Amino acid sequence: MSKQANPKVIGGFVLGALALIVIVFVIFGSAEFFKKTYSFVIYFEGDVTGLRTGSPIKVRGVDIGSITKITPLYDKEGDILVEVIIKIYSGMIQDTLGYYEGLRGEQFMEHVVDRGLRARLESQSILTGVKYIKFDFFPDSPLNLKRMNESYFEIPSVRTTQEEIQIVLRETLDKFRAFDFDKISA
C-alpha cells in the first residue's frame, strides 16, 4: 500500500523552487557575474566632486562600464591626483570595419588611445551634481600619462570644459592686471 501524496506539500515545493529560481536570476543577473570585464586606471588632476563608485563610463551616451574605486594620491611632484579604477565590459564597442579584429582589453585600448581616446568628467545632472566619465576622441590633446599604477593600463584624461574656461579666465585676468593703466591714461 502506498501513501497518497499531499497536494499542499507538492504545491509548496513547486512554489519554493520557482522562488529560488527567481532569486538566483536576480542575484546573478544584476551582479554581472558572467560578463567579461577589463580594468583600467585614469588619473584626474582637477576636482572630481560628484563622481562615485558605480558611476557609469559612457561613449556617446552609451554605458560601457563603471567605476570600481576612487582614491586620492599624493604624487612625486607634490600634487594631489585622483586615481579612478574602472571596468569596461567586453564587446560593448563593436568593430564593424575590422580595424581591431582580434584585439581585446589592453591591446584594443592601446590602439584607440594612440588615436586620441581620452577620458573626461561630465555632469550627468546639473541639479544633483552627479558626474560620470565620458570617453571621446581628442586627437590634438597631449598624451599625459602619470604611470603610477603598473597593475592597470592607463587611459589619459583631459580637462573638463569648466576647467578650461577657468584657466582662460585666469590668464586673461593676469594679463589685465599687468596693464599699467597710469601710463596709458597719461
Secondary structure, DSSP 8 states (H G I E B T S, - for coil): ------HHHHHHHHHHHHHHHHHHHHHHHHHTTTS-EEEEEEEESS--TT--TT-EEEETTEEEEEEEEEEEEE-TTS-EEEEEEEEEETTSS--TT-TTTT--HHHHHHHHHHTTEEEEEEES-TTT--EEEEEEE-TTS--------TTSEE--B---HHHHHHHHHHHHHHHHHHS-HHHHH-
